[in-house]
Amino acid sequence: MMSTDLKTAQRGYDHAAIHYNSDAGLLAVVVPFLTGGLTAGEPTVVSLAPERAELVRRALPPAAGVEFLSTDDVYARPAAAIKSYRELMADFVADGASGIRIVGEVPPAAIETSWDWWARYESAVNHAYDEFPLRSMCAYDTRTTPRHVLDDVARTHPFLATPDGGHHANTGYVDPLSFLAEPRPMVPYPIQQTAPLAELTDPQPRAARQAVTDFNKTDLPAAEIDDLVLAVSEIVDNALRYGRSPVRMRLWADAEHMVVTVHDTGEGPGDPFAGLLPAARDIGGRGLWITHQVCSQVALHRDDTGFTVRLTAGRPGHGHRAH
């Protein structure tokens, strides 16, 4: 057991999950953790939903030097969250920080509609943040968080923080290299049960881009469609370069969203962190990383037929649980 008031290690990521079922339970873990960081002179950061952020703010001492970040900004996309947190922590270290503390949560809407890539995020950060002297806690409300999400949380957090001040090693933790290599289901969106508007075989990136433009039936902002055009181009190029023919692209759209799948018969990228961390162009990871930066949702799936990337503009998962 490790008390939450110990100073952060000089190097290495301490990644803990909080399972709480009341406001009091959340505060019992978070407040001592944050005040301990302040006492130790460590930068302390909170990124929680507004109502919980305000709850924590009121429970802290007056004028406490805790930085509060908007979850909408930080947790827009997993790859963007990793990038922004790494930049933030690099700035802290450059300013002399020997320890950093962060309390955060994946927004409930993201859990409901796009948990798969956030599960990959929770696993990948054990590697992505390990160069920093960081202790973080990820909060999950057991009253509202689905069981399959809590199962993934248990497998992606090396430690568990408890209201009695406990900080326990998690025996259910799975190393990122193993967790990220596991095949994960890709539940079809309702629109995918209909005939695609376009279906292309071995398309060149230019033809793939043109198909997105030609079959855009959405009311989405032009910038969001432009991002999808870029993402589709990158993924089709990846499939042609590094996958195995045939490469099949399918596209669905309505007023609210556009969904594109790109499937090839290869095994997909060998890098388990592909998409979440930048990679060199010559190993095929750069396109996935760009895609993860700009798309509303990205899902990766391997099965005995090959490798599929699903790219989304808009929010097709609203009201439909994706897991």
Salt bridges, closest charged atoms under 4 A:
ASP14 OD2 - ARG135 NE 3.81
ASP14 OD1 - HIS167 NE2 2.85
GLU42 OE1 - ARG101 NE 2.81
GLU51 OE2 - ARG52 NH1 3.46
GLU54 OE1 - ARG57 NE 3.36
GLU87 OE2 - LYS83 NZ 2.96
GLU105 OE2 - ARG52 NE 3.04
ASP116 OD1 - ARG184 NE 2.47
GLU122 OE1 - HIS15 NE2 3.20
GLU122 OE2 - HIS157 NE2 3.41
GLU131 OE2 - ARG86 NH1 2.96
ASP141 OD2 - ARG143 NH2 2.78
ASP151 OD1 - ARG147 NE 3.12
ASP152 OD2 - ARG184 NH2 2.82
GLU182 OE2 - ARG155 NH2 2.52
GLU199 OE2 - ARG250 NH2 3.01
GLU234 OE1 - ARG281 NH1 2.74
ASP237 OD2 - ARG241 NE 2.85
ASP237 OD2 - ARG281 NH2 2.80
ASP254 OD1 - HIS257 ND1 3.27
ASP303 OD2 - HIS301 NE2 3.47
